[in-house]
Amino acid sequence: MYKWLFLSVFTLLSFTTDCQSFYFGPKAGLTVASQKWDTGGGNRNPLLSIHGDVFMETVDTEGKGSFFGQLGFHTRGSSITYLNTLNFDQITDGYKFNNLVLNVGVKKRFKTEKKPTYYYGIGLRGEYTLFTNLSEFQNRSNPAFYPIDEFVRPFVYGISLLGGIEYKVSEFVQPFIEFSINPDLAAQYNQFQDFQVVHPYTGQLVTVRAKEIRNVSFEITVGVKFLRKVVYY
């Protein structure tokens, strides 16, 4: 349901710019994903992944700012380090939430005679979780201590704070580099209650505490803006 909503909103955005000039293009880069857990649960580290988007942006002819919309695929999550009890080796793995992301917002450029052009902006994100890798952890010796798909929230939202540098190759082609921080305002995972399981080694009942997980991702992106220019006669 949500992914069709995202596609519908993005299509609507394209119609709103149909009668005026606008930029469009692809962008992709590196994601450094991290998570905030409200309970303990092991040694969690950043998770490295890649992301990609297609975007549209209005032309800022009066220097008041521009509107943008983008739709893409991003992986959220975190990595963990644990001890293999068979050979006592350390193993690094990660929780991966693969999300379809719609981001709409505004950009403002610094007025300067020098090139390139610097800008900053803010966006509002809506994300739909297409799939995760959490089922892989259920084959471990103590699967109840890992997150499970039943408590994953399929729809989350957050904000994006961004800044970047644009280079002008020509009127119609502008490559850019962008940096952003993307904190979620809603929890990606919400295990709202405690429950008890049998410990695989001791045979005793232990309590698995309720937990809530929120994503925070840092992204470095490169892209190219192409101008669709509308000329009125």
VOGU-3710 file (C-alpha; in Angstrom, 3 decimals, decimal comma):
1> mykwlflsvf> 0,000/0,000/0,000  2,644/2,525/1,056  4,897/1,912/-1,933  1,993/2,722/-4,260  1,379/5,878/-2,244  5,024/6,895/-2,691  4,849/6,305/-6,440  1,627/8,265/-6,697  3,068/11,264/-4,845  6,207/11,216/-6,984
11> tllsfttdcq> 4,086/11,059/-10,155  2,027/13,994/-8,890  5,235/15,962/-8,362  6,188/15,395/-11,979  2,841/16,792/-13,141  3,285/19,939/-11,055  6,501/20,760/-12,935  5,129/19,824/-16,361  4,522/23,425/-17,413  7,831/24,920/-16,272
21> sfyfgpkagl> 11,535/24,230/-16,421  12,938/21,749/-13,913  15,977/19,604/-13,152  15,970/15,814/-13,010  18,519/13,046/-12,759  20,057/10,153/-10,820  22,066/10,200/-7,613  23,834/7,437/-5,665  26,405/6,993/-2,951  27,536/5,511/0,341
31> tvasqkwdtg> 25,360/5,092/3,436  26,784/4,849/6,950  23,783/3,463/8,825  23,483/3,379/12,596  20,721/2,658/15,092  19,717/3,796/18,544  18,448/0,977/20,770  16,654/1,829/24,001  17,895/-1,440/25,599  21,102/-3,436/25,567
41> ggnrnpllsi> 21,832/-6,068/22,976  25,460/-6,463/22,032  28,177/-4,450/20,378  26,474/-2,508/17,556  28,560/-0,628/15,024  27,815/1,356/11,843  26,668/-0,585/8,782  28,067/0,399/5,367  25,822/0,129/2,313  24,986/1,933/-0,907
51> hgdvfmetvd> 21,899/3,883/-1,956  20,384/5,278/-5,135  17,626/7,735/-6,080  15,986/9,504/-8,976  15,007/13,109/-8,323  13,287/16,206/-9,650  13,957/19,814/-8,606  12,444/23,168/-9,511  14,602/25,889/-11,065  15,515/28,657/-8,600
61> tegkgsffgq> 15,272/31,665/-10,909  14,776/34,309/-8,189  17,212/33,035/-5,583  14,466/32,216/-3,089  15,128/28,479/-2,999  13,937/25,393/-4,848  11,704/22,411/-4,119  12,862/18,838/-4,656  11,434/15,353/-4,588  13,276/12,059/-4,837
71> lgfhtrgssi> 12,492/8,360/-4,724  15,059/5,649/-4,083  16,342/2,532/-2,334  18,245/2,847/0,961  19,468/0,281/3,498  19,093/1,175/7,171  20,475/-0,828/10,079  23,598/-1,507/12,135  26,323/-4,115/12,381  27,044/-6,394/15,339
81> tylntlnfdq> 30,090/-8,302/16,538  29,617/-11,597/18,379  31,660/-14,642/19,395  31,332/-17,950/17,558  31,086/-20,484/20,397  32,364/-23,314/18,188  35,808/-21,894/17,382  35,754/-18,657/19,457  36,218/-16,461/16,386  34,712/-12,990/16,286
91> itdgykfnnl> 32,077/-12,599/13,579  30,707/-9,301/12,251  27,218/-9,248/10,792  24,468/-6,679/10,373  20,756/-6,024/10,727  19,526/-4,716/7,362  16,252/-2,921/6,705  15,913/-2,328/2,968  13,608/0,635/2,458  11,879/2,438/-0,381
101> vlnvgvkkrf> 12,353/6,118/0,459  10,388/9,185/-0,648  11,980/12,507/0,308  10,530/15,961/-0,417  11,929/19,274/0,732  13,542/22,608/-0,035  17,062/23,804/-0,913  18,703/27,204/-0,571  21,872/28,285/-2,374  24,511/30,682/-1,107
111> ktekkptyyy> 24,776/33,767/-3,298  28,363/34,078/-4,446  30,195/35,050/-7,575  32,612/32,181/-7,146  32,063/28,723/-8,601  31,083/26,071/-7,591  27,766/26,809/-5,845  27,111/25,701/-2,266  23,665/24,862/-0,926  21,837/23,525/2,129
121> giglrgeytl> 18,372/22,149/2,665  15,891/20,107/4,645  13,581/17,285/3,624  10,763/15,200/5,055  11,121/11,451/4,466  8,628/8,627/4,339  10,044/5,073/4,160  8,472/1,702/3,452  10,401/-1,446/4,433  10,452/-3,812/1,452
131> ftnlsefqnr> 12,390/-6,626/3,156  14,924/-7,329/5,924  17,552/-9,974/6,663  16,302/-10,686/10,187  15,214/-14,232/9,330  18,909/-15,164/8,941  19,428/-14,685/12,681  16,753/-17,209/13,606  19,173/-20,019/12,729  21,557/-18,971/15,491
141> snpafypide> 21,912/-20,741/18,844  19,826/-18,143/20,707  17,441/-16,692/18,094  15,047/-15,152/20,616  17,639/-12,524/21,522  17,719/-11,116/17,965  15,116/-8,832/16,351  12,368/-10,610/14,426  10,251/-9,498/11,473  7,011/-9,564/13,468
151> fvrpfvygis> 8,004/-6,380/15,315  9,305/-4,444/12,292  7,248/-1,346/11,517  6,777/-1,262/7,731  6,314/2,507/7,564  8,651/5,020/9,213  9,298/8,716/8,720  11,987/11,246/9,527  13,839/14,332/8,359  16,934/14,918/6,219
161> llggieykvs> 19,435/17,731/6,790  21,638/18,195/3,753  24,307/20,328/2,173  26,225/20,103/-1,050  28,336/21,520/-3,857  27,152/21,990/-7,434  29,429/22,272/-10,476  28,204/23,830/-13,719  29,445/21,984/-16,794  26,867/23,717/-18,979
171> efvqpfiefs> 23,411/25,237/-18,692  21,909/21,767/-19,022  24,350/19,606/-17,016  25,360/20,147/-13,369  27,116/17,393/-11,369  27,047/17,687/-7,587  28,256/16,176/-4,307  25,870/16,026/-1,362  26,184/15,205/2,331  23,195/14,436/4,556
181> inpdlaaqyn> 22,196/13,220/8,000  18,886/11,354/8,197  17,413/10,747/11,663  14,122/8,864/11,932  11,307/10,305/14,036  9,450/6,978/14,192  10,841/3,648/15,380  11,852/1,111/12,721  11,406/-1,732/15,243  9,038/-1,802/18,198
191> qfqdfqvvhp> 8,968/-4,882/20,407  6,441/-3,446/22,817  6,424/-6,183/25,466  8,731/-8,472/27,438  8,544/-12,226/26,957  10,295/-15,273/28,385  12,321/-17,913/26,530  14,349/-20,961/27,531  18,072/-20,252/27,454  19,718/-22,755/25,039
201> ytgqlvtvra> 22,667/-23,460/27,377  21,282/-23,275/30,928  17,713/-24,455/30,285  16,461/-21,654/32,539  13,732/-19,160/31,686  15,148/-15,752/30,826  13,308/-12,539/29,998  13,793/-10,857/26,628  13,197/-7,191/27,265  11,029/-4,941/25,119
211> keirnvsfei> 13,082/-2,884/22,708  12,646/0,009/20,319  15,070/0,776/17,483  15,433/4,057/15,592  17,594/4,659/12,534  20,112/7,437/11,975  21,971/7,385/8,654  24,778/9,499/7,227  25,008/9,609/3,420  27,539/10,819/0,882
221> tvgvkflrkv> 25,999/11,167/-2,571  27,103/12,106/-6,077  24,693/12,900/-8,890  24,003/14,819/-12,061  21,270/17,394/-12,665  19,873/17,667/-16,193  17,799/20,709/-17,114  14,483/20,320/-18,877  14,029/23,822/-20,208  10,633/25,171/-21,206
231> vyy> 10,696/28,230/-23,484  7,523/30,274/-24,015  6,975/32,086/-27,302
//
